[in-house]
């Protein structure tokens, strides 16, 4: 219910970064407004990978559950990674 409530607030125009700073349980990303570093496939939890790599730039995910809890993702950007 909490994730759905947050999602509904975001759809109605609430500030993603502001909400993340206030209410995110992930304290390491909360201080950055919920922003995560670039990730590659296989670097995160399966459910997280499936969600973020199926999204389009600028898209807001519906709440989804992983072993770490509920997530709502705003995909700011994406790009291909090249091997070093």
C-alpha positions in Angstrom: 0.0 0.0 0.0 2.8 2.4 0.8 4.5 1.8 -2.5 1.2 2.3 -4.4 0.6 5.5 -2.5 4.1 6.9 -3.4 3.6 5.8 -7.0 0.3 7.6 -7.2 1.9 10.8 -5.8 4.6 10.6 -8.4 2.1 10.1 -11.2 0.3 13.3 -10.0 3.6 15.2 -10.2 5.4 14.8 -6.9 9.1 15.3 -7.1 10.9 11.9 -7.3 14.1 13.2 -5.7 12.3 14.9 -2.9 10.3 11.9 -2.0 13.3 9.6 -2.2 15.2 11.8 0.2 12.3 11.9 2.6 11.0 8.3 2.6 13.3 5.9 0.8 14.4 3.0 3.0 17.6 2.8 0.9 19.6 5.4 2.8 22.7 5.2 0.5 20.6 6.3 -2.5 18.1 8.5 -0.6 20.8 11.2 0.1 21.2 11.5 -3.7 17.5 11.8 -4.3 17.2 8.1 -5.1 19.8 8.3 -7.9 21.9 5.2 -8.5 25.1 4.9 -10.4 25.2 3.4 -13.9 24.5 -0.4 -13.8 25.0 -3.2 -16.3 22.7 -6.3 -16.8 23.5 -8.9 -14.1 24.9 -6.3 -11.7 21.6 -6.0 -9.7 18.9 -8.2 -8.4 17.0 -10.2 -11.1 13.7 -8.3 -10.6 15.5 -5.0 -10.7 17.3 -5.9 -13.9 14.1 -7.1 -15.5 12.4 -3.8 -14.7 15.0 -1.3 -15.6 16.3 -2.9 -18.7 12.7 -3.1 -20.2 12.1 0.6 -19.5 12.4 3.5 -21.8 14.3 6.7 -21.0 12.2 9.0 -18.9 9.8 6.2 -17.9 8.5 5.7 -14.3 8.1 2.0 -13.3 5.1 0.7 -11.4 6.1 -0.5 -7.9 7.8 -3.9 -8.0 9.1 -6.3 -5.4 12.6 -7.8 -5.0 14.4 -9.5 -2.2 15.4 -6.0 -1.1 11.9 -4.7 -0.9 9.7 -2.6 -3.1 11.1 -0.3 -5.8 9.9 2.5 -8.0 12.3 3.5 -10.7 12.5 6.7 -12.7 14.9 5.8 -15.6 16.7 9.0 -16.4 19.0 7.7 -19.1 20.4 4.5 -20.6 23.3 3.6 -22.8 25.2 0.6 -24.1 28.3 -0.4 -22.2 31.4 -1.3 -24.1 34.0 -3.9 -23.0 37.3 -2.4 -21.9 
